[in-house]
Amino acid sequence: ITSMAWNTLDDNILASGTVENQLYIWDIGQEKCLVNIQLASTPLMIQWSQVDSQGMLVLHSSGVIKYLTMNEGRLKTVYNCSKIVPTVLRWHPKNDDKFAVCGNNGDVIIYSIKEEVAVRTTHIEELPVEDAQWNPAENYLITCYK
């Protein structure tokens, strides 16, 4: 297993990724696999939407971030991290359109899924971003470095 994430709106649902490039979505309450998707590369990070229980972001080892809607069952590429090695992926807690991806070079990128563009890029330190958390009530992101 390379990554796991509980669904933030349904505590019976767990997503996991494997070195065999598989993405699984499990219903723990029913003890069964709901979805099994073969990916092009290994899923390294998974983030469930905090607004829509069907949506998730998956960061692949290739640097591509894909958006999955469980009810549609398909992945859509939303961002390519070709210029950074991602260290953090965080979906905005109230705005399902935005997520942050942070890199090992200190970059912090806020991306809009609807606009299909980075709405803000910040470079604070030459150090890897260790963690990033959105403030749940506001529209700002706190980052920390080593």
N, C-alpha and C positions, 0 to 999 in steps of 0.2 A: 504494500500500500504506500502510495506516494503522497496522498493528500486525503483529508476528510473534512466534512463540514456538516453540522446539524442545520436543518432548515430552521430559520429564525422565527417562522410563524406556525410551524407544525412540528412539535417535538417528537413525533414518531418517525420523521423522515430524515434519513442520513444519506449523504452523497460520499462516494469514495472513488479514488483514482488509483490505477495500478501501473506498474512498470511495463505491462503488456499493452499499454495504450487504451485501457478500458475505463469507462466512466460508468459507475453503478449508482443507482438510486434505490435505496432500501426503505421498506416500511418495517420498522423494528417491531411495532405492535402486532403486525400480522406475520412477522418473520418470513418475509419474501422480498425478492428483487422486483421492483416495479419497472425499471428501465435499465437496459444495458446497451451502451453505445460504444462502438469501435471508433477511436480517435486516430488522427494522423500522427500524433506524438504524445508523450507522457504528460498527464495532467499534474502540474506541480502545486497549484493553489486553486481552491474552490471557495467562492463566496456566494451565499444565497442572498437574494434580495430581502431587504427588511420591510418592503412594502407589498410585494407580490409573492405569494408562497410558491408560485410556479417558476419563477425566474432565478437564474444563477449565472455567475461569471466563472469561466474556467481558464486559467493561465496554463498554456502548454509549454513544454520544454523547448519548443521552437521559438518561443517569445511571442506567440500569437495569443491574444485574449479573445475568447469566444463567448457569446451570449446564448444561453439555452433557455427556452421556454418549454417546460415539461409537457404542457398540454399540446404543443405543436410538435415536440419531439425532434426538433432540428437545431443545429448549431449555426450561428451567424458570426463571422469574424467582425469584431468591433474595433480592435486596436492591434498594431504590430509593434512590439517593443524592440525594434531592430537596433536602436541606439543605446539601450540600457539593458542591464541584467536586472530584472525585477526582484525586489526583496519583500515588497508589501503590496497587497491588493485589498482595497477596502471600498465597498459600495456605500454610497451616501445613505444615512439612516432614514431620511424622509423623501428624498428626491430620487426616484427610481431611474432617472435619466443619467445620473452622474456617478462616476467612481473615480477613485484615486489609485494610481500605480506609482510606486516609488522605486528608486533604483540604487544599485551599489555605488553609483557615482555621486549621490546626493540629490539627484533630480526628483522632483515631485510633480506629477502630471495629473491634472484634473481633466477628465474626458467626458464629453456629452455623447451619449448613445444616439439620441435623436438627431443632433446636429452633425454627428459623425466627425467631430473635430476636438482637438485638445483646446479647452476653453481657457486653461491657464497652465503655464509651465514655470516652475520656480526651481532655482538651484541655490541651495542654502549653504551647504558644506561640501567639501571634497570627500566626505566619509559616507559609507553605506547607510541608508536609512534602515534602522533596526525595527521600528514600528511606527504606525500612524493610526490615529483614531479620530473619527469625526465627533464633534460635539453633538450630542443627540438633539439639543434644542435649537441650535443655531447652524450657520452655514460656514463653519471653519474647521480646519484640520490641524491637529497637533502632531508633530513628528519628533522622533528622538533618534539620536545617533550614538555610536560608541564613544 
